[in-house]
Amino acid sequence: FVSGGHNLLGVASVGGPWGSSDRFGTSGSPLDPLISVLGLNFGRTQTHRLLTGSPAIDGGDPVSTLTEDQARMPRPSGGVVDIGSVELQQ
């Protein structure tokens, strides 16, 4: 496969080639996504909420046209979205 970019992987030991916008760790130093336990975070479906300091924050596609996340909370207008289904609400 070829990465489309803006992915977050704890360990990127196989696959690729990875894009310059992908964020990943190694088997010796896995990347901690800093996410909450699965729960109802503002929506009707369970999601993992991003925690402060998560490498997924502002790691999404800068030209994304998404206006809301899975929980129907707003995504930034004209800004960089977070990686994942839920935008960090601060």
C-alpha positions in Angstrom: 0.0 0.0 0.0 0.9 3.6 -0.2 0.0 6.0 2.6 -2.3 8.8 1.9 -0.8 10.7 4.8 -2.0 12.0 8.1 -2.0 8.6 9.9 -1.0 7.9 13.5 0.6 4.5 14.2 2.1 3.3 17.5 4.7 1.3 15.7 5.3 1.4 12.0 7.3 -1.8 11.6 5.8 -3.0 8.3 4.1 -1.5 5.2 4.7 1.9 3.7 6.1 3.8 2.2 4.9 6.2 4.8 4.1 9.9 4.0 5.9 12.8 5.5 2.7 13.8 7.4 2.4 10.4 9.0 3.2 10.2 12.8 4.6 6.9 14.1 6.9 5.3 16.6 9.2 2.3 16.5 9.2 -1.0 18.3 11.9 0.4 20.6 9.9 3.6 21.2 6.2 3.2 20.4 4.2 6.4 19.9 1.6 6.9 22.6 -1.6 8.3 21.0 -2.7 9.8 24.4 -6.4 8.9 24.1 -9.1 8.3 26.6 -10.8 5.0 27.3 -13.7 4.2 24.9 -16.8 6.1 26.0 -19.6 8.4 25.0 -17.9 11.7 24.3 -20.7 14.1 23.3 -22.1 11.7 20.7 -24.3 8.7 20.3 -21.4 6.3 19.5 -18.4 5.5 21.6 -15.1 7.2 20.7 -11.7 7.7 22.1 -11.3 11.4 23.1 -7.9 12.9 22.5 -6.0 13.9 25.6 -3.9 17.0 26.0 -0.5 16.5 24.3 -1.8 13.8 21.9 0.3 13.6 18.7 -3.0 13.4 16.8 -3.9 17.0 17.7 -3.6 19.1 14.5 -2.2 16.2 12.7 -5.0 15.8 10.1 -5.2 17.0 6.5 -4.8 20.8 6.4 -7.1 21.0 3.4 -9.8 18.8 4.9 -13.4 19.9 4.1 -14.8 18.2 7.2 -17.0 20.5 9.2 -17.8 18.2 12.1 -16.5 15.1 13.8 -18.2 11.8 14.6 -19.8 13.3 17.6 -21.2 16.1 15.5 -18.9 18.6 17.2 -17.3 21.3 15.0 -14.0 20.9 13.2 -12.0 24.1 12.8 -12.9 26.2 9.9 -9.8 27.0 7.8 -7.6 25.3 10.4 -5.9 21.9 10.7 -8.2 19.1 11.9 -7.1 16.4 14.4 -6.3 12.8 13.3 -9.2 10.5 14.1 -12.9 10.6 14.4 -13.2 13.1 17.2 -11.8 16.7 17.4 -10.3 17.8 20.7 -12.7 20.3 22.2 -10.9 22.8 24.4 
